Amino acid sequence: MDGYFTSHAHDRLRETVRSFAEREVRPRIPEMEAGRTVHRQLSRLIAEQGWLGATVSREYGGMGAGHLAKTVIIEELSRVSGAMGAMVQASQLGTAKIVHFGSDEQRKAWLPAVAAGDCLPTIAVTEPESGGHVLGMTASAVRDGDDYVLNGRKVYVGNSHVGDLHGVVVRTGPGSKGLTALLVESDRPGFRTGPQQPAMGLHGFSFGELIFEDCRVPAANRLGEEGDGLAVAYSSSVLYGRANLTAVSLGIHQAILEETTRFASERVRYGRPLHELPSVKLKLGQIQSRLMTARLAAYHAVHLLDQGLDCDAELMNAKLVNVESALDSGRNAMEIHAAAGLFTDRPIERYLRDAHHMFAPAGTSDVQLLRLAEVALGTAKGSWSEQLADLVRREPVPAV
């Protein structure tokens, strides 16, 4: 797809990110796998490269490079480490709420810091009892003079334990108009993180719990108006979350192909390379085909997003195709590796573990299918990409 969706500038960006990932990230993977906890130093080092500001305009010190460039960045980091790709995608997801809903003052205060790597933002929506049911949340904020007082818990928050600025959606009233988004600095009294729990994969990345106990936040930290919280949550998930998780899956998928073809070329069975066995060659062909289709879906969706066109359905489909195909290819890769794939001296088991982490966030595959069915039936409820296209057009994105 070189020259079709991507330009020479995208190719140079890919080379830069890949070189960094091989030089700085890959040597730290054993440490991250052994520690199974957030790697703060590496997270900060990656942030300092300026990549969190891929979709931040140059007016605020960002790259102004757009969603396709953002996809390339996340994809190349994820090719080496799904955890670090997830770290970048979570921060860029947190950035989206300020880009689209922040006031001029909030953008000037926070976006340059994000672009410089001095601030890692998050977005916190999910709760222990309500899960993905946004309207079921109970974490609350009560207005008290010039402040809001927050109480409640948020879980599965990307960059929970390394984030500096948390975009928290809380309940300020009943129903769908009773949700409001607030920016909460990590050093505010009344805020703390819960213990970091070891997870199946993405070792080096934190996605944990935020706890608010009478945490006072200035009303000036509110994103938009009271009642805009649902729009903040949904638009961030649809336009950024699905695209970003697609990119992580794509990078892992690329790594699965590269590692499996390497293994099948090095191993000798019956006096010839393993890949010459018809059953193995068929599986390699399946992985290659899935990867090509997945990349096409991913790049097409974010290309439309960069153009300010209606692409909600394409973003849903891109996440569906990329997550499911990476998991299917991971299983094929394990079948080719057989017992050798079960040991940690080869990364294939890590890729498969990490790929499973992309399934639930921003909607499971069942959720994507249900929404795509609504598209087919003509019953889809609006388009976030169309609603926010005017904001994108007001701040033209320069070439990479």
SVG drawing of the C-alpha trace seen along z (x, -y; Angstrom):
<svg xmlns="http://www.w3.org/2000/svg" viewBox="-33 -30 53 67">
<polyline fill="none" stroke="black" stroke-width="0.4" points="0.0,0.0 3.0,-2.3 2.2,-5.3 -1.6,-4.6 -2.4,-5.5 1.1,-6.3 3.6,-8.8 7.4,-9.0 7.0,-11.0 5.0,-8.2 7.8,-5.8 10.4,-7.9 8.3,-8.1 8.0,-4.3 11.8,-3.9 12.4,-6.3 9.9,-4.5 11.1,-1.0 14.8,-2.0 13.9,-3.4 11.8,-0.4 14.6,2.0 17.2,0.0 15.4,-1.2 12.4,1.1 13.4,4.6 16.3,4.8 13.9,3.9 11.3,6.6 12.9,9.3 12.8,6.8 9.1,5.9 8.1,9.6 9.8,10.5 8.5,7.5 4.9,7.7 4.4,4.1 4.4,0.6 7.8,-0.5 7.8,-4.2 11.2,-5.0 10.5,-3.6 7.1,-5.1 8.6,-8.5 11.4,-8.0 8.8,-7.1 6.7,-10.2 9.7,-12.4 9.9,-11.5 6.9,-13.7 4.7,-10.8 1.9,-11.4 1.2,-14.6 0.7,-13.0 -2.8,-14.4 -2.1,-17.6 -1.8,-20.6 1.5,-22.4 -0.1,-25.4 0.2,-23.6 3.6,-22.0 2.3,-18.7 3.2,-16.9 0.0,-17.8 0.5,-14.5 -2.9,-13.0 -4.5,-9.6 -2.6,-7.6 0.7,-8.7 -0.5,-7.9 -1.4,-4.4 2.1,-3.9 3.7,-5.0 1.5,-2.6 1.9,0.2 5.7,0.0 6.0,-0.1 3.5,2.8 5.5,4.8 8.3,4.9 6.2,4.5 2.4,4.6 2.7,3.0 4.5,-0.1 2.1,-0.4 -0.7,-0.2 0.9,-2.9 1.1,-5.3 -2.4,-4.5 -3.9,-5.1 -2.1,-8.5 -3.3,-9.5 -6.8,-8.5 -6.5,-10.7 -5.3,-13.5 -8.4,-13.3 -10.8,-14.7 -8.7,-17.8 -8.3,-18.3 -12.1,-18.0 -13.7,-19.2 -11.1,-21.4 -11.4,-25.1 -8.7,-27.4 -7.2,-27.7 -7.2,-24.0 -5.6,-23.3 -2.9,-25.9 -2.3,-24.6 -2.1,-20.8 -1.5,-20.1 2.1,-21.5 3.0,-19.4 1.5,-16.3 3.3,-16.9 6.6,-17.4 6.2,-14.2 5.9,-16.0 2.3,-14.9 0.8,-11.5 -3.0,-11.8 -5.6,-9.1 -9.4,-8.7 -11.3,-7.0 -14.9,-5.8 -15.3,-2.1 -16.4,-1.2 -16.4,2.1 -20.1,2.6 -21.2,1.1 -18.4,2.2 -18.9,1.1 -22.4,-0.2 -21.5,-3.9 -24.9,-5.1 -24.7,-2.7 -21.8,-4.5 -22.2,-5.8 -18.9,-7.7 -20.2,-11.2 -19.2,-14.8 -21.1,-17.4 -20.7,-21.1 -19.5,-23.0 -18.8,-26.6 -16.0,-26.9 -15.1,-23.2 -16.5,-19.7 -16.1,-17.0 -15.5,-13.6 -16.2,-10.2 -16.1,-6.8 -13.8,-4.3 -12.7,-3.8 -11.1,-0.5 -9.1,0.7 -7.7,-2.8 -4.9,-2.8 -1.7,-4.4 -3.4,-4.4 -0.1,-4.3 2.0,-6.5 -0.6,-9.1 -0.4,-12.7 -3.8,-14.0 -6.9,-11.8 -10.0,-12.7 -12.7,-11.3 -16.3,-10.9 -18.6,-11.1 -22.3,-11.4 -23.5,-14.9 -27.2,-14.2 -29.7,-11.6 -29.8,-10.0 -27.7,-10.5 -27.5,-14.2 -26.2,-13.7 -22.6,-12.8 -19.7,-15.3 -16.0,-15.1 -13.4,-16.6 -9.6,-16.8 -8.0,-15.5 -4.3,-16.0 -2.7,-12.9 -1.3,-14.9 -4.7,-16.2 -5.6,-15.4 -8.3,-12.7 -7.0,-10.9 -5.1,-7.7 -4.5,-4.6 -5.3,-1.1 -2.7,1.7 -1.5,2.7 -2.6,6.2 -0.5,8.5 -2.2,9.4 -1.9,12.0 -0.1,9.8 1.0,6.3 3.7,6.4 5.2,2.9 1.8,1.2 -0.6,0.3 -4.4,0.4 -5.7,0.3 -7.9,-1.5 -8.4,-5.1 -10.0,-6.0 -11.6,-9.3 -12.5,-10.2 -13.8,-13.7 -11.4,-14.8 -11.8,-18.5 -11.4,-19.6 -11.8,-23.2 -14.8,-23.8 -12.3,-25.3 -11.1,-21.7 -14.5,-20.7 -14.4,-19.6 -17.2,-21.3 -20.5,-21.8 -22.2,-19.7 -23.9,-16.9 -21.2,-16.6 -19.6,-13.5 -21.4,-11.0 -20.1,-12.7 -16.6,-12.7 -16.7,-9.0 -18.4,-7.8 -16.4,-9.9 -13.1,-9.1 -13.9,-5.4 -15.3,-5.4 -12.8,-7.7 -9.6,-7.1 -10.0,-3.9 -11.0,-1.7 -8.4,-3.1 -5.7,-2.9 -6.4,0.6 -6.6,1.6 -3.0,0.3 -1.8,2.3 -3.3,5.4 -1.8,4.7 1.7,4.4 1.3,7.6 0.1,9.3 3.1,8.2 5.4,9.6 3.5,12.9 4.2,13.2 7.8,12.3 8.6,14.6 6.7,17.5 8.3,17.3 11.7,17.0 11.0,20.1 9.7,22.1 12.8,21.2 15.3,22.2 13.7,25.5 14.5,28.5 12.1,31.5 12.5,34.5 15.7,33.1 14.2,29.8 13.0,26.4 9.7,26.7 8.0,24.2 8.2,26.6 5.7,28.9 2.4,28.3 0.4,27.9 2.8,25.3 3.0,23.4 -0.8,23.2 -0.9,21.7 1.8,19.2 -0.3,18.2 -3.3,17.7 -1.4,15.4 0.0,13.4 -3.5,13.0 -5.1,12.0 -2.4,9.4 -2.8,7.9 -6.5,7.6 -6.2,6.3 -3.7,3.5 -6.0,2.5 -9.0,2.1 -6.9,0.2 -5.3,-2.3 -8.5,-2.9 -10.4,-3.7 -7.9,-6.2 -7.4,-7.7 -11.1,-8.6 -10.8,-9.9 -8.0,-12.2 -10.2,-13.5 -13.0,-14.4 -15.3,-11.9 -18.0,-9.6 -16.1,-6.5 -17.6,-5.2 -18.5,-1.9 -15.0,-1.6 -13.4,-2.1 -15.7,0.5 -14.8,3.0 -11.1,2.2 -11.0,3.1 -13.1,6.2 -11.0,7.5 -7.6,6.7 -8.4,8.1 -9.9,11.3 -7.3,11.9 -4.4,11.3 -5.9,13.9 -6.5,16.3 -2.9,15.9 -1.6,16.2 -3.2,19.6 -1.9,20.7 1.6,19.5 1.3,21.6 0.3,24.6 3.4,24.2 5.7,23.7 4.0,26.6 5.7,27.2 8.5,24.7 5.9,21.9 5.0,22.6 8.3,21.5 9.4,17.9 12.7,18.1 10.6,17.3 8.2,14.3 5.3,16.0 3.5,16.8 3.9,13.2 2.3,12.0 -0.7,14.3 -1.1,13.1 -0.9,9.5 -3.3,9.9 -6.0,11.1 -5.9,7.7 -7.2,5.9 -10.5,7.8 -12.5,6.0 -11.6,2.2 -13.6,-0.1 -16.2,2.6 -15.8,6.4 -16.1,8.0 -19.8,8.7 -20.3,5.0 -18.7,4.2 -20.9,6.7 -24.1,5.4 -23.2,1.8 -22.3,3.0 -25.7,4.7 -27.3,1.4 -25.4,-0.1 -26.7,2.7 -30.2,2.1 -30.1,-1.6 -30.8,-2.1 -27.3,-3.4 -27.6,-6.3 -25.6,-9.2 -21.9,-9.4 -19.2,-10.7 -16.8,-11.2 -19.3,-13.5 -20.1,-15.4 -16.5,-16.1 -15.4,-16.7 -15.9,-20.4 -13.4,-20.6 -10.9,-18.7 -11.4,-21.1 -10.9,-24.1 -7.4,-22.9 -6.0,-21.5 -3.5,-18.7 -0.2,-19.4 1.7,-16.6 3.9,-14.4"/>
</svg>
